[in-house]
Structures are given as structure tokens and as C-alpha cells.
Amino acid sequence: MQDMIKRIVEADAEARALEEANKKAADEERRRIDEEAAAIYQKYMDKAKEEISKSEAYLEKRTDRKLKDVSVKQESALIKLKADYEQNRDRWVDEIVSRVTG
């Protein structure tokens, strides 16, 4: 009987030790999975930030180019308007005066 109780106690101790080892292993596996998930997340976030940075640089260059194109067109239009004014102002003034005085 004593031997039987001793075996039961030993089996219980072994079961508790095994349960504790399994719990530690599960906790370690959870920690490893969390670390791996964080590393994967960080990798994709770094890649996304790099892509965003490239896109921003491209868009900024494209916007600068378009702004320069618009500025050149505006400058060209201004030069043309000034030239038209210089060439036609006397005629326009005479025409306005003639229409007003009728």
C-alpha cells in the first residue's frame, strides 16, 4: 500500500513536471511566434515606407516639372501679351476713343 501511494505521488510529481515543461514550451513558442510576427510586420512596414518614400520623390519631381512647365507657359503668355500691347496700344486707344466719342 505504501509502495502504491509512493508511485501515485511520484506519478503526480512527474505529471506536474511534464505539465510545467509543456507550459514553458508553449510560452516559449508563443514568444517566438510573437517575435517572428513582429519581425515580419517590421519588414513589411520598412518596405512600405521605402515604397512611399520613392513615390513621394517621384511625385515631387513630377509636380516640380509641371510647375516649371506652367511657369514657362505663363511667362510666354505674358511676353506675348506685352508684345501685343506694345504693338497695338495706340490703335486700341484710338479705337476706344472713337467708339466713346462716336
VENLINPE-V332647 format. One record per backbone hydrogen bond with DSSP energy under -1.0 kcal/mol. NH is the residue of the N-H (numbers start at 1). CO is the residue of the C=O. E is the energy in kcal/mol with one decimal. If there is no record, write none. Layout:
BEGIN
nh:co:e
NH:CO:E
NH:CO:E
END
This chain:
BEGIN
nh:co:e
5:1:-2.4
6:2:-2.4
7:3:-2.2
8:4:-2.2
9:5:-2.6
10:6:-2.6
11:7:-3.0
12:8:-2.5
13:9:-2.5
14:10:-2.7
15:11:-2.6
16:12:-2.5
17:13:-2.6
18:14:-2.9
19:15:-2.6
20:16:-2.7
21:17:-2.6
22:18:-2.7
23:19:-2.4
24:20:-2.6
25:21:-2.6
26:22:-2.6
27:23:-2.7
28:24:-2.7
29:25:-2.6
30:26:-2.7
31:27:-2.5
32:28:-2.6
33:29:-2.7
34:30:-2.7
35:31:-2.5
36:32:-2.6
37:33:-2.9
38:34:-2.5
39:35:-2.4
40:36:-2.6
41:37:-2.7
42:38:-2.7
43:39:-2.4
44:40:-2.4
45:41:-2.6
46:42:-2.8
47:43:-2.2
48:44:-2.6
49:45:-2.7
50:46:-2.2
51:47:-2.3
52:48:-2.6
53:49:-2.5
54:50:-2.4
55:51:-2.7
56:52:-2.9
57:53:-2.3
58:54:-2.5
59:55:-3.0
60:56:-2.6
61:57:-2.3
62:58:-2.6
63:59:-2.7
64:60:-2.6
65:61:-2.5
66:62:-2.4
67:63:-2.7
68:64:-2.5
69:65:-2.4
70:66:-2.6
71:67:-2.5
72:68:-2.6
73:69:-2.4
74:70:-2.8
75:71:-2.6
76:72:-2.4
77:73:-2.6
78:74:-2.6
79:75:-2.4
80:76:-2.4
81:77:-2.7
82:78:-2.6
83:79:-2.5
84:80:-2.8
85:81:-2.6
86:82:-2.9
87:83:-2.4
88:84:-2.3
89:85:-2.1
92:88:-2.9
93:89:-3.0
94:90:-2.6
95:91:-2.5
96:92:-2.7
97:93:-2.8
98:94:-2.5
99:95:-2.2
100:96:-2.5
101:97:-2.9
102:98:-1.4
END
